[in-house]
Amino acid sequence: MIRLDSTSADFGSAFTALVNARREADADVARDVAAIVARVRDEGDAALRDLTQRFDRFDLDASGWAIDRAQCLAAYEGLSGTLRDALELAAARIAAYHLKQVPENSETIDDLGIRLGARWRPVDAAGVYVPGGRAAYPSSVLMNAIPAKAAGVKRLVMVTPTPGGEVNPLVLAAAHVAGVDELWRVGGAQAIAALAYGTDKIAPVDVITGPGNAWVAEAKRQLYGVVGIDMVAGPSEIVVVADAKNDPEWIAADLLSQAEHDPTSQSILFTDEAGFADAVAAAVDAQIEQLATGETARASWDANGAIVLVPSLTEAIPLVDRLAPEHLELACDEADNLFELVRHAGSVFLGRHTPEAVGDYVAGPNHVLPTGRRARFASGLSVLDFMKRTSFLGLDERGLAAIGPAAVALAQAEGLPAHARSVAIRLDR
């Protein structure tokens, strides 16, 4: 973990190094992924069968390629009442939030009598990737599948690796709650390729969303254009802006909530009190020792963690914008005022009683968010990722007469005579 003071002479260069630090996986996976994608495109199910045996150590033909709805229902019914209630609460809140995002069609007629508008429609089919093995998260199922259903997607396909043939029952239960239509026991770059190109068993989809490892992210990047994707996600990150009125234990727990994800995750604290910074750092060290995920959290905190001392919390915000973090907590009295100043963040958590972790599960807004400073130009997953807009235009003779000559002039200036003629021929009549 590094300590920075914004009043120090070398702060500018040190903070720039923090902003530009590369935390993506060091391995160059592009070539391997390209080969996997090509195999699935050319060989279809045979490639999936072979790659699943190779990477996940089980035979799809022996264990079954798909998990049916009855298995998902059985997993749901086998949960404790507490877990069922938690899944249902999360699903209801996520659905309510995302249903409000569904856009309305628009249509107007302007002063020239020209009809203009836009019509929104869902994609026909969407694919959701859900990590398996160690990173088996039912929350990822809900956060990706429910917005697709809210958008009106008719065919929702989920793929998840099942190493050794094992699948997390919570993931199956979440698939039941979210209304997933198909669930396939394949993962990795090969699953993304199957969703994009289709195979004899798995029909292709139009959009693929969901988190995954470096191979999954690279496959989505390579296949963008064949299908739509949500984003190319990198390591998790959290920035906390906090004053000394906070309990240091609370803030330490918030920082560790992301550090425990992966050694490449990043947790950064901005504060205006040096003593509070010391207290949080000590609390982080103490809490790491108590975590089952402590080894991962320690690696993340030591390699990528930072505490930045600033003269005032207001002066932290331009620095936060340079980081454009995935998650931003404003744990202070003036949270709303600071929020007004924030330009770049995936999701913002306002006040001392709004830990980022509650947003991962039950609050309602989506937890699939841009990482790696991509919040400068990208947004979190929403209903719009599963929809597309079609514009439309309708002119009568009066409308064409009013704006057609300008179109003819522009087409001629661009050296496109057929364009010009298609308008002019109607004006001549």
HELIX and SHEET records of a PDB file:
HELIX    1   1 PHE A   11  ASN A   20  1                                  10    
HELIX    2   2 ALA A   30  GLU A   43  1                                  14    
HELIX    3   3 ASP A   45  ASP A   56  1                                  12    
HELIX    4   4 LEU A   60  SER A   63  1                                   4    
HELIX    5   5 ARG A   69  GLU A   77  1                                   9    
HELIX    6   6 GLY A   81  LEU A   99  1                                  19    
HELIX    7   7 GLY A  133  ALA A  135  5                                   3    
HELIX    8   8 PRO A  138  ALA A  151  1                                  14    
HELIX    9   9 PRO A  163  GLY A  165  5                                   3    
HELIX   10  10 PRO A  169  ALA A  178  1                                  10    
HELIX   11  11 GLY A  188  TYR A  197  1                                  10    
HELIX   12  12 ALA A  214  LEU A  223  1                                  10    
HELIX   13  13 PRO A  248  ALA A  259  1                                  12    
HELIX   14  14 ALA A  274  ILE A  288  1                                  15    
HELIX   15  15 GLY A  294  ASN A  304  1                                  11    
HELIX   16  16 THR A  314  ALA A  316  5                                   3    
HELIX   17  17 ILE A  317  LEU A  323  1                                   7    
HELIX   18  18 ALA A  335  LEU A  341  1                                   7    
HELIX   19  19 GLU A  356  TYR A  361  1                                   6    
HELIX   20  20 ARG A  374  ARG A  376  5                                   3    
HELIX   21  21 VAL A  383  PHE A  386  5                                   4    
HELIX   22  22 GLU A  397  ALA A  413  1                                  17    
HELIX   23  23 PRO A  417  ASP A  428  1                                  12    
SHEET    1   A 6 ILE A   2  ASP A   5  0                                        
SHEET    2   A 6 ALA A 306  LEU A 309  1                                        
SHEET    3   A 6 GLN A 266  THR A 271  1                                        
SHEET    4   A 6 GLU A 237  ALA A 242  1                                        
SHEET    5   A 6 HIS A 327  ALA A 331  1                                        
SHEET    6   A 6 SER A 347  LEU A 350  1                                        
SHEET    1   B 3 SER A 106  ILE A 109  0                                        
SHEET    2   B 3 ARG A 115  PRO A 122 -1                                        
SHEET    3   B 3 MET A 387  GLY A 394 -1                                        
SHEET    1   C 5 GLU A 182  TRP A 184  0                                        
SHEET    2   C 5 ARG A 155  VAL A 159  1                                        
SHEET    3   C 5 ALA A 125  TYR A 129  1                                        
SHEET    4   C 5 VAL A 207  THR A 209  1                                        
SHEET    5   C 5 GLY A 228  ILE A 229  1                                        
END                                                                             
